Amino acid sequence: MSATWLARKLCVAIFLAWLVATIVFLSLHMVPGDPAELLLSTGGTSPDPYAVAELREKLGLERPLIAQYGSFLAGVLRGDLGNSLVDDYPVLQEIALRLPRTLELIAAGSLLAILVGVPAGVYAALHRGGAFDRAASWVTALLLAVPVFVVGTLLVLLFAQTLRLMPAGGFVAFSQDPAQHMKLLTLPAIAIAKGLAAVLFRMTRAAMLDALAHDYVRTARAKGLAPRRVVFVHVLRNALNPVVTVLGLHMGTLLGGTVLVEYVFNWPGMSTPLLRAVEGRDYPMVVGIVLTISVLFLLINLLVEVVHALLDPRIAHS
């Protein structure tokens, strides 16, 4: 992987981040009507003109569009995303508090999905048509069909209400009580992992079957290489590229898809300020969260491309 290739990918990621920030900024001004009036309108009644004028001044809507855009970009570069319109709390501080909890939940769910889905996909491919392969295919189809909030509710009913093995929900910092923190993390991580594990299983199985059919595998076997070496050195390495792609894409979508899981298990991540901001029409908070999720999605995609280049050096020279 050359420095030139990596620099080119970084430039593309920075350009896309600027493009996302521009689209988010313009979305406010593309809404029909006065944004300040829309933010203050409740129950179909007209807001107080003085309150509208005050909000327009606070948001800088009185200035020319190009001046607003320049101030917006300068604030983003400084890390200043403004203050919440609901409680006047800095948006960046709220995101800094909530984002690590959401990322922890996504990381735990993704790790669990990898530990279950990838080995199961490898085993199913090596025993194609067997009992495990058929049973796992049915189970993954069921997991993909059931919505995540239904799985979350069933987990609470089974493990918290019936068996009383796990707490129903909540949050305790790891520094305060590590054991309780891990207990509270387990059920939401399982709820997140169920769909990703099913996708990883199917993708790993398909990629392994495709790799097993190549000539280099038959050549390696003909040379007398041990079956384990053929599978894990030659087959699995080549099969991991599409698996990594799917994993990266799904981890990106999980940034916006954990809202229901956090709500069901009362996990205080990004879902709480996002839902509150949407309901309260808190424009700075919504913009800050959308920008954060978008930039993280771009970073995950960049990381996926780097991993691809490490798995297959030919990609960095294409």
C-alpha positions in Angstrom: 0.0 0.0 0.0 1.7 3.2 -1.2 1.6 6.6 0.4 0.3 8.1 -2.8 -2.7 5.7 -2.9 -3.5 6.5 0.8 -3.2 10.2 0.2 -5.5 10.0 -2.7 -8.1 8.2 -0.7 -7.8 10.7 2.2 -8.4 13.6 -0.3 -11.5 11.8 -1.6 -12.8 11.3 2.0 -12.1 15.0 2.8 -13.9 16.1 -0.3 -16.9 13.9 0.5 -17.0 15.3 4.1 -17.1 18.8 2.7 -19.9 17.8 0.3 -21.9 16.3 3.1 -21.5 19.4 5.2 -22.6 21.6 2.3 -25.7 19.5 1.7 -26.6 19.6 5.4 -26.2 23.4 5.3 -28.3 23.9 2.2 -31.0 21.5 3.5 -32.1 24.2 6.0 -32.4 26.8 3.3 -34.2 24.5 0.8 -37.1 24.0 3.2 -40.1 26.1 2.0 -40.8 29.0 4.3 -38.8 30.7 7.0 -36.7 28.2 9.0 -37.1 30.2 12.2 -40.9 30.2 11.8 -40.9 26.4 11.2 -38.7 25.8 14.2 -41.0 27.9 16.5 -44.4 26.8 15.1 -46.3 24.5 17.4 -49.8 23.1 17.0 -50.4 25.0 13.7 -50.3 28.4 15.5 -48.2 31.3 14.2 -45.2 32.0 16.4 -44.5 35.4 18.1 -42.8 37.7 15.5 -40.4 38.9 18.1 -39.3 35.3 18.9 -38.9 34.6 15.2 -36.7 37.7 14.8 -34.6 36.7 17.8 -34.1 33.2 16.5 -33.2 34.4 13.0 -30.6 36.6 14.6 -29.3 33.8 16.8 -29.0 31.4 13.8 -27.5 34.2 11.6 -30.3 33.9 9.0 -30.3 37.7 8.4 -26.9 37.6 6.8 -26.3 36.7 3.1 -26.3 33.0 2.3 -22.6 33.0 1.3 -21.7 34.6 4.7 -23.8 32.0 6.6 -22.1 29.2 4.6 -18.6 30.6 5.4 -19.4 30.9 9.1 -20.9 27.4 9.1 -17.8 25.8 7.6 -15.5 27.8 9.9 -17.4 26.6 12.9 -17.3 23.0 11.7 -13.5 23.2 11.2 -13.1 24.7 14.7 -15.4 22.0 16.2 -18.0 24.6 17.1 -21.4 23.2 16.1 -23.4 25.8 18.1 -25.7 25.4 21.0 -28.9 23.4 21.4 -32.0 25.5 21.0 -33.7 23.5 23.7 -31.3 23.9 26.7 -28.6 26.1 25.2 -26.1 23.2 25.8 -23.1 23.0 23.4 -23.8 20.5 20.7 -20.3 19.2 20.5 -20.2 18.4 24.2 -23.5 16.5 24.0 -22.1 14.5 21.1 -18.8 13.9 22.9 -20.7 12.5 25.8 -23.1 10.3 23.9 -21.1 9.1 20.9 -18.7 6.8 22.7 -21.6 4.9 24.2 -23.1 4.3 20.8 -19.8 3.4 19.3 -19.2 0.9 22.2 -22.6 -0.7 21.5 -21.8 -0.9 17.7 -18.4 -2.4 18.4 -19.7 -5.0 20.8 -22.5 -6.0 18.4 -20.1 -6.1 15.5 -17.5 -8.2 17.4 -20.2 -10.6 18.4 -21.5 -10.9 14.9 -18.0 -11.5 13.5 -17.3 -14.2 16.1 -20.6 -16.0 15.2 -21.2 -15.3 11.6 -17.8 -15.8 10.0 -16.8 -19.1 11.6 -20.4 -20.4 11.0 -20.1 -19.4 7.3 -16.8 -21.1 6.9 -18.0 -24.3 8.5 -21.2 -24.3 6.4 -19.2 -23.8 3.2 -16.9 -26.7 4.1 -19.9 -28.9 4.9 -22.2 -27.7 2.1 -25.6 -29.4 2.1 -25.1 -30.9 5.6 -27.4 -30.6 8.5 -25.6 -27.5 10.0 -25.6 -25.8 6.6 -29.4 -26.2 6.1 -30.3 -25.3 9.7 -28.0 -22.2 9.7 -29.6 -21.0 6.5 -33.1 -21.3 7.9 -32.0 -19.5 11.1 -30.3 -16.6 9.3 -33.4 -16.2 7.1 -35.5 -15.9 10.2 -33.1 -13.4 11.9 -33.1 -11.2 8.8 -36.9 -11.2 8.7 -37.5 -10.3 12.3 -37.1 -6.5 13.0 -34.5 -5.5 15.6 -37.0 -3.9 18.0 -39.0 -7.2 18.1 -35.8 -9.1 18.9 -34.9 -6.5 21.6 -38.3 -6.8 23.2 -38.2 -10.7 23.1 -34.7 -10.6 24.7 -36.0 -8.4 27.5 -39.0 -10.6 28.1 -37.0 -13.8 28.1 -33.7 -12.9 29.9 -34.9 -10.0 32.1 -38.5 -10.7 32.9 -38.8 -14.5 32.7 -35.4 -15.9 33.5 -34.1 -12.8 35.4 -30.6 -13.4 34.2 -30.0 -9.9 32.8 -31.1 -6.4 33.6 -33.9 -5.1 31.3 -32.0 -1.9 30.4 -30.2 1.1 31.6 -26.6 2.3 31.8 -23.8 2.3 34.3 -20.3 3.6 33.5 -17.6 1.0 33.2 -15.4 2.9 35.6 -18.2 2.7 38.3 -19.2 -0.9 38.0 -17.5 -3.0 35.2 -19.6 -6.1 35.8 -22.9 -4.3 35.8 -21.8 -2.3 32.7 -21.1 -5.6 30.8 -24.4 -7.0 31.9 -26.3 -4.0 30.6 -24.3 -4.1 27.3 -25.0 -7.8 26.6 -28.6 -7.7 25.5 -28.5 -4.6 23.2 -25.3 -6.0 21.7 -27.1 -9.3 20.9 -30.0 -7.4 19.4 -27.6 -5.4 17.1 -25.5 -8.5 16.2 -28.4 -10.7 15.1 -28.9 -9.1 11.7 -25.2 -8.5 11.0 -24.3 -12.1 12.0 -26.8 -13.4 9.5 -25.5 -11.3 6.7 -21.8 -12.2 7.5 -22.8 -15.9 7.6 -24.3 -15.8 4.1 -21.6 -13.6 2.6 -18.8 -15.8 4.2 -20.4 -19.0 3.0 -20.9 -17.7 -0.6 -17.3 -16.2 -0.7 -15.8 -19.5 0.6 -17.8 -21.6 -1.9 -16.6 -19.4 -4.7 -13.0 -19.5 -3.5 -13.0 -23.3 -3.1 -14.0 -23.7 -6.8 -10.8 -21.9 -8.0 -7.9 -23.7 -9.7 -5.4 -22.6 -7.1 -7.2 -24.5 -4.4 -7.1 -27.7 -6.4 -3.4 -27.1 -7.1 -2.7 -26.5 -3.4 -4.5 -29.8 -2.5 -2.7 -31.6 -5.3 0.7 -30.5 -3.8 -0.3 -32.2 -0.6 -0.7 -29.2 1.6 -2.6 -29.8 4.8 -6.4 -29.1 4.6 -6.2 -26.5 7.4 -3.5 -24.6 5.5 -5.4 -24.7 2.3 -8.6 -23.4 4.0 -7.1 -20.7 6.3 -4.1 -19.5 4.2 -5.4 -19.8 0.6 -9.2 -19.9 0.7 -10.2 -17.7 3.7 -7.8 -14.9 2.8 -9.3 -14.5 -0.6 -12.8 -14.9 0.7 -12.5 -12.1 3.2 -12.6 -9.2 0.8 -16.3 -9.2 0.1 -16.9 -10.0 3.8 -15.0 -6.9 4.9 -16.9 -4.8 2.4 -20.3 -6.0 3.8 -19.0 -5.6 7.4 -17.9 -2.0 6.7 -21.2 -1.0 5.1 -23.3 -2.5 7.8 -21.2 -0.9 10.6 -21.8 2.4 8.8 -25.5 1.9 8.7 -25.5 0.8 12.4 -24.5 4.4 13.3 -28.0 5.4 12.4 -29.7 2.1 13.0 -29.1 1.8 16.8 -31.8 4.3 17.6 -34.4 1.6 18.2 -32.1 -0.6 20.2 -31.0 2.2 22.4 -34.6 3.2 23.0 -35.7 -0.4 23.8 -32.9 -0.9 26.3 -32.7 2.7 27.6 -29.1 3.0 26.5 -28.2 6.7 26.6 -26.3 7.0 23.3 -26.9 9.2 20.3 -30.6 8.2 20.0 -31.7 10.3 23.0 -30.5 13.7 21.8 -31.4 12.9 18.2 -35.1 12.0 19.0 -35.4 15.0 21.3 -33.9 17.3 18.7 -36.2 16.1 16.0 -39.3 16.4 18.2 -38.2 19.8 19.5 -37.0 21.0 16.0 -33.6 21.6 17.5 -31.8 22.5 14.3 -28.2 22.8 15.6 -28.4 19.5 17.4 -29.8 17.6 14.4 -27.2 19.1 12.1 -24.4 18.2 14.5 -25.5 14.6 14.9 -26.1 14.2 11.1 -22.6 15.6 10.4 -21.0 13.4 13.0 -22.7 10.2 11.7 -21.8 11.1 8.1 -18.1 11.7 8.8 -17.9 8.5 10.8 -19.5 6.6 7.9 -16.8 8.1 5.6 -14.0 7.1 8.0 -15.4 3.5 8.2 -15.4 3.3 4.4 -11.8 4.6 4.2 -10.8 2.0 6.8 -12.5 -0.7 4.7 -10.5 0.3 1.6 -7.3 0.2 3.6 -8.1 -3.3 4.9 -8.8 -4.3 1.3 -5.4 -3.0 0.2 -3.7 -5.0 3.0 -5.6 -8.2 2.0 -5.0 -7.7 -1.7 -2.0 -5.4 -2.5 -3.1 -5.3 -6.2 -6.0 -2.9 -5.1 -3.5 -0.2 -4.1 -2.0 -0.3 -7.6 -5.3 -0.2 -9.5 
